[in-house]
Amino acid sequence: MELEVRLLGGEPTLNKYLVDMLKMTRKYVPNNNIILFTNGTYLHKHENLKRVLIDNKIVFYIYKVYLYC
């Protein structure tokens, strides 16, 4: 059985330790898929996020947010 780690729920980019969490996740699951789901709102708060995603082969998925009034 292959493990897949998905980081989602709430908004992961709100966490100031996101980049560290991604590196740690890769350390503990070196051979499995890691997917970061985000609406992209706070990407600007993580300067080296792109490099960490590439270096750690983490899948990056931006989903669309629908607001209903």
HUJOHU-V458940 format. One record per helix or strand of 2 or more residues. SS is the DSSP state (helix for helix, strand for strand). FROM is the first residue (numbers start at 1). TO is the last residue. If there is no record, write none. Layout:
<<SS:FROM:TO> <SS:FROM:TO>>
This chain:
<<strand:4:7> <helix:12:14> <helix:18:28> <strand:33:38> <helix:43:45> <helix:49:55> <strand:59:62>>
